[in-house]
Amino acid sequence: MNIEKIFETRRFHLIAGLLIALAALLVYSNTFHASFHFDDTPQIVENYQIRNLDNLLDILKGQRGLTMATFAINYAIGGLNVVGYHIVNLAIHIMNGIMVYFLVFITLRGILGTDLKSTPKAKRIAIYTALLFAVHPIQTQAVTYIVQRMEILASMFMLIALLLFIKAVKTSMITLRIFLYGTIAVSYMLGFYSKEIAITLPALVFLYDYCFLAEGDFKKIMAHMPLYFVLLTMLAFFTTRTLTGLQETPGESASAGFSVQSITSNEYLFTQFNVLWTYLRLLILPINQNLDYDYPVAKSIFEFPTFLSFVGILLILISAFYLLTPYASRFTHYGRLIAFFILWFFIILSPTSSFIPIIDVIFEHRLYLASVGFFLLFSLAFDTIFERLGKSRNPE
């Protein structure tokens, strides 16, 4: 690619970033005065610890200490004026949208190559995906429900870590790679102390490595073992800390973990098969959204529609793993891309859609980062269909 094309691509990135920011700002422009709700009250309004920045070190030691520290800074600047809290949430969301754009663009460039014909396609799908991520109604809860800064902040650090990993693998400078590995570890820690969903980062990094960087070559993956060793060590620590934290409030007061008495592990797991389909329905048709669902609990895997939900999820996962095999490459050029973003969806949801009971079986904000997988696949299908329609109307 010549210098002119490099500048053209950079100019497009700038325009894309501005478009994402403007779209998000327009969509959320009427939410800056939305009041505190539900968990906002105990976590922010009635949390006197965040009212004094002298408590900052103690705040940071908490389970979600980094997010709580940002609330303390918000309070120090504007007290309980909700506008400041919403501005920060929206700013984080915009940054996440821009990083989604770059993640998709870089990934597609790796698949399609850097020639002049493939670059426009990578740009199109990246901007479609990022705009859907920025303005889709399913993100409303994560962005405007102030306390769910936890979700979007953890997502931000996960995206940072993944982009840094791509950069680290591609650089030939050993010192820079070591520095980037260290920064990835720090991002992992910051993500976890924003919200525990970041615990899934090592799985995403490994899967991305396998699909796009090492291209299925485990010898290349082994070259990145120093980072994996650090991430797995941190994962073990975070898992222990999370499970220990879930047991700190035993009995009926527990809201998550095996101490929850209102729902068993089996019932929670069976219910999640239905919840996952509800999530997919909300992504396709975002109507009847709700901040506080009264969702039916599945008592058996063989009841309707739980069994059908289970079979459907199983078939999707089998298809994804098949697309990772060498046999699938003869059928689709995008096999690993499709597989990665299908598994991305399930991996990110795994902490809240597994067998570990949580009193609230469904929350829309849990879809925040997972939704990128759906938006990418939708954008790819949309672009491919219209590309073929264009070719059929204008045959060469």
N, C-alpha and C positions, 0 to 999 in steps of 0.2 A: 504494500500500500504506500503510495507516494505521500509527500508532505501535505499536499492539498487535500487529499482524502482524509488524512489524520485530523486536520483542522476541521474538516466538515463533520467528521464523526464527533469530535469534541463539542462542536457547536450544537449538534443534535442532542448530546447528553445534557448540555446546559438548558436547552429548550425543554427537554423532557422533564428535567428536574423542576423547572419553573411551572410547567403545566401540571405536574403532580401536586405541587404546593398550592397552586391556584385552585385546582379542582377540590382539594381537601378543604381549603379555607372557605370556599363558596358553600360547600355542602354542610359544613359545621358552623357557619357564621351565625346561626341563630341559637347556638347552644352555650354561649359564653356565660349566660346568667342562669343556667340550669342548676337547681338547688342540690344540696347534699341529700343522698338517699341511702337507706339500709345501712350497709357496713361503713359508709362514710361517717356515720355518727360516732360509733365507738373508736374507729381508727383515726379520725381527724378531729371532729367537733368536740368530743368529750375526752380526747387523749391529751392530758395536760403535760405529758412528757415532751411532746413535740413543740410546746410553747416556749421552750428555753433552749437556745443553741448550746448552752453549757452541757446539755444532756446528749450531745451529738454522738460521742463515743459509745455511750450506753445504748443509744438507739441503733447504732450500726451493728451492735452485737446481737441484735434480735434476729429472728428467723427470716424476716424480710426487711432487714435493717436498712438496706440501701434505699428502697422505695420510701420507707418511713422517714429517712433522713431528708429526702427531697420534699416531703410534706412539711417537715420542720423548717426548711429553708423558705418554702412557700408562706408558711405562717409568719416567719420573721419579716418577710417583705410586705405581706398584705393582710395578715390576720386571717379571718374566716371569710374574706371576700372571695367568692367562688371564681371570679374572672381569672385571677392569676393561676389557679389550679387547672382550669380548662385550657388556658394558653399553653402551659407546659405539656399537658396531655396531647394537644393537637400538634405541637412542635415535634414531639417524639413520634407521633403517627406519621407526620410528613417525612421525617428522616427515615423511618422504616419503609415508607413507600418508595423513596429514592433508592434505598439499598436493595429492595426487591427488584427494581428496574435493573440495577447493575448486576445482581446475581443472575437474573434470567438472561440478560444480554451476554455476559461473559460465558455462561454455560452454552448458549446457542452458538456463539462464535466458535467455541471449542468443538462443537459437533459439526457445524456447517462449514467451518473454515473461514479465512479472512479475505476471501476474494470479493470483488465488487458486487457480484450477483447475490451472495449469501448475506452480506451485511444488512441490506434493507429489511430482509425477513427477520433477522435477529432483532433489529430495532423495533419493528412493528409488534412482534410478539411480546417483547419486553415492555413496551409502553402500554399495550393492551392490558397485560397482567398487572402492572403497577397501578394503572388507573382504576381497574376493578378493585384492587386491594384498597386503594385510597378512599373510594366513594361508595362501595357496596354497603347496603343497609345493615348487613350482619355485623359490621364493625362498630355500629353505634354504641353498643353497650361498653365495649372495651375502651372507646375514646371518651365518651361523655359521662360514664359512671366513674366518678373521680378516683375512687379507691382502686379501680382496675388499672391504674397506672402500673400496678404490679405486673399485669399481663403484658402491657405494651413495652415496658422498660426491659423486662426479661427477654422479650422478643428482639428488642433492639440489640442487646448484647450478643444474642445468638447469631443474628445476621452479621454483626461486626466480626465475630469469631470465624464464621464460615468464609467471609470475603477475605479475611486475613490469611486463612488457611490456603485458599487458592493462590494468593500472592506468594506465600511462603514456598509452596511446592514449585511454582514457576520460576522463582529467583535462583540464580546461580551463585549468589554471594552467601557464603556460609554464615558470616556474622549477621547479615540481615535476616537470614532464615531463623537463626537462633533467637534473635530479638523478636521476630514475628511469632515464633512458638511461645515465647514468654508472654507476649501480649494476648495471644489466644487463651492461655491459661488464666490470665487476669480477667479477660472478658467472661470466661466461663464462671469464675468466682463471682463477678459482679452480677451476672445474670441469675445465678442461683440465689444470691441474697436480695434479688429483686422479687423473684418468685420461683418456686421449685420446679416449674415446667422446664427450666433451663437444664435440668438434669439429663435431658435427652440429647444434649449437644454432641457427645462422643459418637452416638449412633448415627447422627446426621453427617458428621465429619467423615466417618468411616464409609458410609454409603456413598457420599459424594466422591470420595477418593476412588472407590471401587468402580463407580459408574463412569466418571468423566476424566479423572486425572491418571489413575493407574490403568484404566480401561480393562479391568478384570485381571490384571497381572499382579499376583500376590507378592512377587519379588519387588515390584515398585512400591507396593504398600508397606513392605517390611522396611524400606528406606526411611519411612516416616515413623518408625517405632518409638523414637525418643518422645515425640509428642503424644503418641497413643499411651505410652507408659504414664506420662504425667496426667493425662485426661482420665485414664482408668483409675489411677490412685485417687484423684479428686472425686471421681464418681463414687468410689467405695466410701469415702468420707461423707460425701453429701447424702448418699443413700442411708448410711447409719444415722446421720443427724436428722434426716427427715423422718425416718421410722421412729426414732427416739422421741422426736417432737410430737408425733401423732399420739404417743402414749402418755404425754404429760397431763392430759385432762381426761382420765378414764371415766367410764360410765356413761350416763345419758347426756352429759354435757359435751362429750366428744363430738366434733363435727366431721372428723375424717379419721380413717384408720380402723383397725380391727376392733377397737373399743366401741364403735358405733353400734347401738342396739336396735335402731329403728329399721335396719336393713342388713341382711347377711351378705357375705362375700359372693355367694352364688347368685343371690337375687340381684345384687348390684351388677355383676358381670352379665347376666341374662338381659337386664334392663338396658345395658349399654349397647347391645346389638341393635335394639330399637332406636336408641338415642342417636347412634351414628347415622342411621337413615334419616332421622329428623334433621340432623345437621346438614346432610346432603340436600334434603328438600329445601331447607332454608337458604342454601347457597343458590339453588336453581330458581326457587320461587320464594323470596323473602317476604311472606305475608304472615299475619298473626304472630308477630314477634312479641316476646314477653320477657320481662325482667325477672319474674318469679313464677316459674312453671309449676303446675300441679300435675306432675308426670306419673302415669301409671307404672307401678313396679311389677316386673315380670317374676312370677313365682317358679316357673319351670321353663326350660329351654324348648319343650315340646308344645307349648301353648301357642296360639295364633295371636299376633304375627311374629312372635319371637323366633320360631324355628326358621321361617322364611328369611328373616333378617340375618340370622346366623349363617344360613346357606349363601345368601347374597354377599355378605362380607367375606366369607371364606373363598368364594369364587373370584372376587376382586383381588384378594391377596395372592391366590394361586396364579392368577394372570400376571400380576406384577412380578412375582418371582420367576415365572416362565420367561418374561421379557428380559430378564437379566442373563439368561442363558445364551450361549453362542448360537443355538438353533434359531432363536427369534430374530437374529440380525438379518436373515434372508427375507423376512416378511416386512420389517419396518425399519427405516433409517433412524427413527426416533424411539426405538424400543427402550433403551436405558433411560432416556429422558422421561418417558411415560412412567416407567417402573419407579424411578426415583421419586417423582412427585406424588405418585399414589402412596408409596411407603412413607414419604414425608408427612402426609396427612395423618396416617395412623400412628406414626412414631410420636409426633408432637402431642397427639391426643391421648397417648398411652398412659400418662400419669393419672388422668382423670377418667379414662374410659377403660378401666381394667377390672381387676377383682378386689382392689382395695376400696372399701366402701367410703362414700362421701354422702352426707345427708342430702345435699342438693345434687340429684343425679344428672341434671342438665343445666348448663349456663351458656348463653350465646357467646360470652367473651372468651370462652375456651377455644373457640374456632379461630381466633384472631390470626395467629401465624400459620396454623394448619391450613387455613383457607387459601394460602398461596398455591398449594398443590392443585386445588380445583381450578383456580383462576388461570394458572398456566395451561392446564389441559384444555380448558374451554377456549382460551385464546389461540392455542395451537390448532384446535379443530376449526375454529372460526376462520382463521387465516388460511388454512389449507383448503377449505371449501371454496372460499372466495377466490383464491389463487387459481384453482382448477376451473371455476366458472369463467374467470377471465381468459384462461387459455382456450377454453372451448368456444368462446365467442370471437376470439382473435387468433385463430390457428396460424402458425408460421408457414 
